[in-house]
């Protein structure tokens, strides 16, 4: 996960917290968090990067709607990141 941008990590977290979200649902969640508009030109290329890295799978719900799910590798990366963060964050 060290080679991902913060935005890409946030995408992974949003996808992991929803069941097969489509791009618009992911976009809405991120817009709420960032408190600003997320443009399609930023969202979809980053989702494609996560697919290319094997962290996310892209499926097709219908001819116009794709959905996204974490791969096992994506889940392992999130778990490893949280373990790493726990070393430094005092709960």
C-alpha positions as CSV (number, residue, x, y, z in Angstrom):
1,X,0.0,0.0,0.0
2,X,3.1,2.2,0.3
3,X,2.9,3.1,-3.4
4,X,-0.7,4.3,-3.3
5,X,-1.7,7.9,-3.1
6,X,-3.9,9.0,-0.1
7,X,-6.8,9.3,-2.5
8,X,-6.3,5.7,-3.7
9,X,-6.1,4.5,-0.1
10,X,-9.4,6.3,0.6
11,X,-11.0,4.6,-2.3
12,X,-10.0,1.2,-0.9
13,X,-11.5,2.1,2.5
14,X,-14.8,3.2,0.9
15,X,-15.0,0.1,-1.3
16,X,-14.2,-2.1,1.7
17,X,-17.0,-0.5,3.8
18,X,-19.8,-1.1,1.2
19,X,-21.2,-4.1,-0.6
20,X,-20.3,-3.9,-4.3
21,X,-20.5,-0.1,-4.6
22,X,-20.8,1.5,-8.0
23,X,-18.8,4.5,-9.0
24,X,-21.4,7.1,-8.1
25,X,-21.8,5.7,-4.6
26,X,-18.1,5.8,-4.1
27,X,-17.9,9.3,-5.4
28,X,-20.7,10.5,-3.1
29,X,-19.0,9.0,0.0
30,X,-15.7,10.7,-0.9
31,X,-17.4,14.0,-1.6
32,X,-18.9,13.9,1.9
33,X,-15.5,13.1,3.4
34,X,-13.5,15.7,1.4
35,X,-16.3,18.2,1.5
36,X,-15.8,19.0,-2.2
37,X,-16.7,17.7,-5.6
38,X,-14.7,14.7,-6.9
39,X,-14.5,14.8,-10.7
40,X,-15.0,11.7,-12.8
41,X,-11.6,12.4,-14.3
42,X,-10.0,11.8,-10.9
43,X,-12.2,9.0,-9.7
44,X,-12.3,6.5,-12.5
45,X,-8.6,6.6,-13.5
46,X,-7.7,5.9,-9.8
47,X,-10.2,3.1,-9.6
48,X,-8.7,1.6,-12.8
49,X,-5.2,1.9,-11.2
50,X,-6.4,-0.1,-8.2
51,X,-7.9,-2.7,-10.5
52,X,-4.6,-2.9,-12.4
53,X,-2.7,-3.4,-9.2
54,X,-4.9,-6.3,-8.2
55,X,-6.4,-4.6,-5.2
56,X,-9.9,-4.2,-6.5
57,X,-12.1,-6.1,-9.0
58,X,-14.5,-4.4,-11.3
59,X,-17.7,-6.1,-12.3
60,X,-20.6,-5.1,-14.5
61,X,-24.0,-4.7,-13.0
62,X,-25.6,-3.6,-16.4
63,X,-24.4,-2.0,-19.6
64,X,-23.8,1.3,-17.9
65,X,-23.0,0.5,-14.3
66,X,-19.8,-1.1,-12.9
67,X,-19.4,-2.2,-9.3
68,X,-16.2,-2.6,-7.3
69,X,-15.1,-5.1,-4.7
70,X,-11.8,-5.7,-2.8
71,X,-9.7,-8.6,-3.8
72,X,-8.1,-10.8,-1.1
73,X,-4.9,-8.9,-1.8
74,X,-6.7,-5.6,-1.3
75,X,-8.1,-6.8,2.1
76,X,-4.6,-7.9,3.2
77,X,-3.2,-4.5,2.2
78,X,-5.8,-2.7,4.3
79,X,-5.2,-5.0,7.2
80,X,-1.4,-4.5,7.0
81,X,-1.9,-0.7,6.8
82,X,-4.0,-0.7,9.9
83,X,-1.5,-2.9,11.8
84,X,1.2,-0.4,10.8
85,X,-0.9,2.6,11.8
86,X,-1.6,1.0,15.2
87,X,2.1,1.1,16.0
88,X,2.0,4.9,15.9
89,X,-1.5,5.9,16.9
90,X,-2.2,5.9,20.6
91,X,-5.7,4.7,21.1
